[in-house]
Amino acid sequence: MGLMELIESGSTADVKECLSFRLGAEEYGIDILAVREIREFERPTRIANAPEFILGVVNLRGVIVPIVDLRIKFGMPEPRYDGSTVVIILNVANRVLGIVVDSVSDVLPLKNEDIRPAPEFSAAIDASFVKGLASISGRLLILVDIEMLMTSPSMALVDSAKAAA
């Protein structure tokens, strides 16, 4: 049972974990099961004609991994690449993808009672990918369906036939 099933099922017995990360002033959470590893930022090799938010690709132990800067994708002004910038490597729809974020916070336990429906708001992220808000230890996390986001047509990363499979 993933994060989205936990939210939809109403089950409080299962505690799932989410990885929290920062984009600007906002803190986001994604299902830890989608995360393969966390790496220091290294400048990827640019691909001609790729959208601006796809920084390029890196060779990760023989696997060519596209790297998406979520800050650019979400329209955040002037992303900085410094010592806290990291790449979260994901397994999504049978593909390995990387997302650049400002920093990774920690892994948090997530119970159903911690999750609230997302109100209508104008966050940087498209609200259709926001599955709820979680208040954990006084912190407010925006919970993202990372698989739905990364396989969306606007990302142009995963063939829609593969994503549907």
CORSUL-V152210 format. One record per residue. N is the residue number from 1. RES is the residue in three letters. SS is DSSP state (hx for helix, st for strand, lp for the rest). OMEGA is omega as a letter, one per 40 degrees, with the letter a starting at -180 (NA if undefined). Layout:
BEGIN
N;RES;SS;OMEGA  N;RES;SS;OMEGA
END
This chain:
BEGIN
1;MET;lp;i  2;GLY;lp;a  3;LEU;hx;a  4;MET;hx;i  5;GLU;hx;i  6;LEU;hx;i  7;ILE;hx;a  8;GLU;hx;a  9;SER;hx;a  10;GLY;lp;a  11;SER;lp;i  12;THR;lp;a  13;ALA;lp;a  14;ASP;lp;i  15;VAL;lp;i  16;LYS;st;a  17;GLU;st;i  18;CYS;st;i  19;LEU;st;i  20;SER;st;i  21;PHE;st;a  22;ARG;st;i  23;LEU;st;a  24;GLY;lp;a  25;ALA;lp;a  26;GLU;st;i  27;GLU;st;a  28;TYR;st;i  29;GLY;st;i  30;ILE;st;i  31;ASP;st;a  32;ILE;hx;a  33;LEU;hx;i  34;ALA;hx;a  35;VAL;st;i  36;ARG;st;i  37;GLU;st;i  38;ILE;st;a  39;ARG;st;i  40;GLU;st;i  41;PHE;lp;i  42;GLU;lp;a  43;ARG;lp;i  44;PRO;lp;i  45;THR;st;a  46;ARG;lp;i  47;ILE;lp;a  48;ALA;lp;i  49;ASN;lp;i  50;ALA;lp;i  51;PRO;lp;a  52;GLU;lp;a  53;PHE;lp;i  54;ILE;st;a  55;LEU;st;a  56;GLY;st;a  57;VAL;st;i  58;VAL;st;i  59;ASN;st;a  60;LEU;st;a  61;ARG;lp;i  62;GLY;lp;i  63;VAL;st;i  64;ILE;st;a  65;VAL;st;i  66;PRO;st;a  67;ILE;st;a  68;VAL;st;i  69;ASP;st;a  70;LEU;hx;i  71;ARG;hx;i  72;ILE;hx;i  73;LYS;hx;a  74;PHE;lp;i  75;GLY;lp;i  76;MET;lp;a  77;PRO;lp;i  78;GLU;lp;i  79;PRO;lp;i  80;ARG;lp;i  81;TYR;lp;a  82;ASP;lp;a  83;GLY;lp;a  84;SER;lp;i  85;THR;lp;a  86;VAL;st;i  87;VAL;st;i  88;ILE;st;i  89;ILE;st;a  90;LEU;st;i  91;ASN;st;a  92;VAL;st;i  93;ALA;lp;i  94;ASN;lp;i  95;ARG;st;i  96;VAL;st;a  97;LEU;st;i  98;GLY;st;i  99;ILE;st;i  100;VAL;st;i  101;VAL;st;a  102;ASP;lp;i  103;SER;st;i  104;VAL;st;a  105;SER;st;a  106;ASP;st;i  107;VAL;st;a  108;LEU;st;i  109;PRO;st;a  110;LEU;st;i  111;LYS;lp;a  112;ASN;hx;a  113;GLU;hx;i  114;ASP;hx;a  115;ILE;st;i  116;ARG;st;i  117;PRO;lp;i  118;ALA;lp;i  119;PRO;lp;i  120;GLU;lp;i  121;PHE;lp;a  122;SER;lp;i  123;ALA;lp;a  124;ALA;lp;a  125;ILE;lp;i  126;ASP;lp;a  127;ALA;hx;a  128;SER;hx;i  129;PHE;hx;i  130;VAL;st;a  131;LYS;st;i  132;GLY;st;i  133;LEU;st;i  134;ALA;st;i  135;SER;st;a  136;ILE;st;i  137;SER;lp;i  138;GLY;lp;i  139;ARG;st;i  140;LEU;st;i  141;LEU;st;i  142;ILE;st;a  143;LEU;st;a  144;VAL;st;i  145;ASP;lp;a  146;ILE;hx;i  147;GLU;hx;i  148;MET;hx;i  149;LEU;hx;a  150;MET;hx;i  151;THR;lp;a  152;SER;lp;a  153;PRO;lp;a  154;SER;lp;i  155;MET;lp;i  156;ALA;lp;a  157;LEU;lp;a  158;VAL;lp;i  159;ASP;lp;a  160;SER;hx;i  161;ALA;hx;i  162;LYS;hx;a  163;ALA;hx;a  164;ALA;hx;a  165;ALA;lp;NA
END
